Amino acid sequence: MKRLTVTGIALATGLAFGGSAWAGDAAVGKAIFDKTCANCHSTEAGVNKVGPTLFDIVDRPIASVQGYEYSKKMRAVRKQWKVWNSQHLDAYLTNPRQVLHGVKMFFAVPDAKDRADVIAYLNTLK
């Protein structure tokens, strides 16, 4: 079976880079986050849980939270992706272990609208 590339996954979800494709509802995204993501991720600066804090994640360099031990794969991908932008977040959240085989995160957000909403919420964490 051929593995999809990061770009292939983003395109397979029907999302185009840039423009209104990333428009989501931050309030809905917060509700999704609180229900499904908050067990493993904090939104407070400097507070890591099972996963790193997601405070100020959008446009933050990948694998850069001090005091959090990232997987080898996550440390390696930062050379390719550089930062967590909307495109990278969308691709990753689609299926983390398929996109970056060897990462710790196993929870996926398969619905494109839910991902857009969560990313909209993550954009508010500054």
C-alpha positions as YAML, in Angstrom:
chain: A
units: angstrom
residues:
- id: 1
  name: MET
  ca: [0.00, 0.00, 0.00]
- id: 2
  name: LYS
  ca: [1.35, 3.40, -0.96]
- id: 3
  name: ARG
  ca: [1.63, 5.85, 1.92]
- id: 4
  name: LEU
  ca: [0.25, 9.31, 1.42]
- id: 5
  name: THR
  ca: [2.61, 12.20, 1.77]
- id: 6
  name: VAL
  ca: [1.78, 15.05, 4.09]
- id: 7
  name: THR
  ca: [0.63, 17.11, 1.11]
- id: 8
  name: GLY
  ca: [-1.35, 14.16, -0.25]
- id: 9
  name: ILE
  ca: [-3.25, 13.79, 3.00]
- id: 10
  name: ALA
  ca: [-4.10, 17.49, 3.10]
- id: 11
  name: LEU
  ca: [-5.34, 17.31, -0.47]
- id: 12
  name: ALA
  ca: [-7.22, 14.06, 0.17]
- id: 13
  name: THR
  ca: [-9.17, 15.79, 2.93]
- id: 14
  name: GLY
  ca: [-10.42, 18.28, 0.37]
- id: 15
  name: LEU
  ca: [-8.71, 21.26, 1.96]
- id: 16
  name: ALA
  ca: [-6.75, 23.70, -0.12]
- id: 17
  name: PHE
  ca: [-3.87, 25.61, 1.40]
- id: 18
  name: GLY
  ca: [-4.69, 29.14, 2.44]
- id: 19
  name: GLY
  ca: [-7.85, 31.16, 1.94]
- id: 20
  name: SER
  ca: [-11.14, 30.36, 3.58]
- id: 21
  name: ALA
  ca: [-10.48, 26.59, 3.60]
- id: 22
  name: TRP
  ca: [-8.97, 27.05, 7.06]
- id: 23
  name: ALA
  ca: [-11.83, 29.13, 8.42]
- id: 24
  name: GLY
  ca: [-13.29, 27.36, 11.40]
- id: 25
  name: ASP
  ca: [-15.35, 28.21, 14.43]
- id: 26
  name: ALA
  ca: [-13.04, 28.73, 17.41]
- id: 27
  name: ALA
  ca: [-15.87, 28.27, 19.95]
- id: 28
  name: VAL
  ca: [-16.79, 24.91, 18.43]
- id: 29
  name: GLY
  ca: [-13.08, 24.06, 18.29]
- id: 30
  name: LYS
  ca: [-12.70, 24.80, 22.00]
- id: 31
  name: ALA
  ca: [-15.58, 22.44, 22.79]
- id: 32
  name: ILE
  ca: [-13.97, 19.69, 20.68]
- id: 33
  name: PHE
  ca: [-10.60, 20.38, 22.29]
- id: 34
  name: ASP
  ca: [-12.02, 20.28, 25.82]
- id: 35
  name: LYS
  ca: [-13.78, 16.98, 25.11]
- id: 36
  name: THR
  ca: [-11.04, 15.16, 23.21]
- id: 37
  name: CYS
  ca: [-7.65, 16.87, 23.50]
- id: 38
  name: ALA
  ca: [-7.46, 18.40, 26.98]
- id: 39
  name: ASN
  ca: [-6.72, 15.08, 28.67]
- id: 40
  name: CYS
  ca: [-3.28, 15.03, 27.03]
- id: 41
  name: HIS
  ca: [-2.58, 18.69, 26.16]
- id: 42
  name: SER
  ca: [-2.64, 21.87, 28.20]
- id: 43
  name: THR
  ca: [-3.39, 25.29, 26.75]
- id: 44
  name: GLU
  ca: [-1.33, 27.04, 29.45]
- id: 45
  name: ALA
  ca: [2.18, 28.26, 28.70]
- id: 46
  name: GLY
  ca: [4.80, 25.99, 30.26]
- id: 47
  name: VAL
  ca: [2.34, 23.29, 31.38]
- id: 48
  name: ASN
  ca: [2.99, 19.95, 29.70]
- id: 49
  name: LYS
  ca: [0.90, 16.84, 30.19]
- id: 50
  name: VAL
  ca: [1.26, 13.55, 28.31]
- id: 51
  name: GLY
  ca: [1.70, 15.82, 25.28]
- id: 52
  name: PRO
  ca: [3.32, 19.25, 25.13]
- id: 53
  name: THR
  ca: [1.45, 22.45, 25.85]
- id: 54
  name: LEU
  ca: [-0.43, 23.76, 22.84]
- id: 55
  name: PHE
  ca: [-0.25, 27.37, 24.01]
- id: 56
  name: ASP
  ca: [0.94, 29.50, 21.07]
- id: 57
  name: ILE
  ca: [1.33, 26.41, 18.85]
- id: 58
  name: VAL
  ca: [0.31, 28.02, 15.56]
- id: 59
  name: ASP
  ca: [3.50, 29.14, 13.80]
- id: 60
  name: ARG
  ca: [5.62, 27.81, 16.66]
- id: 61
  name: PRO
  ca: [8.70, 25.81, 15.66]
- id: 62
  name: ILE
  ca: [7.99, 22.08, 15.74]
- id: 63
  name: ALA
  ca: [9.30, 20.12, 18.74]
- id: 64
  name: SER
  ca: [10.36, 23.28, 20.54]
- id: 65
  name: VAL
  ca: [8.65, 23.20, 23.94]
- id: 66
  name: GLN
  ca: [11.29, 23.27, 26.66]
- id: 67
  name: GLY
  ca: [11.03, 20.41, 29.14]
- id: 68
  name: TYR
  ca: [9.03, 18.10, 26.86]
- id: 69
  name: GLU
  ca: [10.67, 14.99, 25.43]
- id: 70
  name: TYR
  ca: [9.55, 14.61, 21.83]
- id: 71
  name: SER
  ca: [9.71, 11.38, 19.86]
- id: 72
  name: LYS
  ca: [12.64, 10.87, 17.52]
- id: 73
  name: LYS
  ca: [10.29, 11.21, 14.54]
- id: 74
  name: MET
  ca: [8.88, 14.53, 15.76]
- id: 75
  name: ARG
  ca: [12.38, 15.91, 16.30]
- id: 76
  name: ALA
  ca: [13.33, 14.80, 12.77]
- id: 77
  name: VAL
  ca: [10.28, 16.31, 11.04]
- id: 78
  name: ARG
  ca: [11.05, 19.79, 12.33]
- id: 79
  name: LYS
  ca: [13.77, 19.98, 9.66]
- id: 80
  name: GLN
  ca: [11.16, 19.45, 6.93]
- id: 81
  name: TRP
  ca: [8.11, 21.27, 8.28]
- id: 82
  name: LYS
  ca: [9.82, 23.93, 10.44]
- id: 83
  name: VAL
  ca: [6.66, 25.30, 12.16]
- id: 84
  name: TRP
  ca: [3.14, 24.22, 13.08]
- id: 85
  name: ASN
  ca: [1.14, 26.15, 10.51]
- id: 86
  name: SER
  ca: [-2.48, 25.42, 9.61]
- id: 87
  name: GLN
  ca: [-1.51, 23.07, 6.80]
- id: 88
  name: HIS
  ca: [0.79, 20.98, 8.98]
- id: 89
  name: LEU
  ca: [-1.72, 20.88, 11.82]
- id: 90
  name: ASP
  ca: [-4.48, 19.78, 9.44]
- id: 91
  name: ALA
  ca: [-2.37, 17.02, 7.91]
- id: 92
  name: TYR
  ca: [-1.09, 15.81, 11.28]
- id: 93
  name: LEU
  ca: [-4.46, 15.79, 13.02]
- id: 94
  name: THR
  ca: [-5.98, 13.78, 10.17]
- id: 95
  name: ASN
  ca: [-4.02, 10.72, 11.35]
- id: 96
  name: PRO
  ca: [-0.85, 11.44, 13.37]
- id: 97
  name: ARG
  ca: [0.68, 7.99, 13.22]
- id: 98
  name: GLN
  ca: [0.07, 7.60, 9.50]
- id: 99
  name: VAL
  ca: [1.45, 11.03, 8.66]
- id: 100
  name: LEU
  ca: [4.47, 10.75, 10.97]
- id: 101
  name: HIS
  ca: [5.01, 7.06, 11.70]
- id: 102
  name: GLY
  ca: [6.68, 6.76, 15.08]
- id: 103
  name: VAL
  ca: [5.14, 9.70, 16.92]
- id: 104
  name: LYS
  ca: [3.55, 9.32, 20.36]
- id: 105
  name: MET
  ca: [0.15, 10.82, 19.51]
- id: 106
  name: PHE
  ca: [-2.45, 8.31, 18.42]
- id: 107
  name: PHE
  ca: [-5.66, 10.36, 18.58]
- id: 108
  name: ALA
  ca: [-6.91, 11.59, 15.20]
- id: 109
  name: VAL
  ca: [-9.50, 14.17, 14.16]
- id: 110
  name: PRO
  ca: [-10.78, 12.58, 10.95]
- id: 111
  name: ASP
  ca: [-13.55, 15.11, 10.20]
- id: 112
  name: ALA
  ca: [-12.26, 18.07, 8.15]
- id: 113
  name: LYS
  ca: [-14.75, 20.53, 9.70]
- id: 114
  name: ASP
  ca: [-13.78, 19.45, 13.23]
- id: 115
  name: ARG
  ca: [-10.09, 19.91, 12.36]
- id: 116
  name: ALA
  ca: [-10.77, 23.39, 10.97]
- id: 117
  name: ASP
  ca: [-12.63, 24.28, 14.17]
- id: 118
  name: VAL
  ca: [-9.85, 22.94, 16.42]
- id: 119
  name: ILE
  ca: [-7.21, 24.80, 14.39]
- id: 120
  name: ALA
  ca: [-9.29, 27.99, 14.66]
- id: 121
  name: TYR
  ca: [-9.31, 27.51, 18.44]
- id: 122
  name: LEU
  ca: [-5.56, 26.82, 18.54]
- id: 123
  name: ASN
  ca: [-5.07, 30.12, 16.70]
- id: 124
  name: THR
  ca: [-6.59, 31.93, 19.70]
- id: 125
  name: LEU
  ca: [-4.04, 30.55, 22.16]
- id: 126
  name: LYS
  ca: [-1.58, 33.43, 22.31]
...
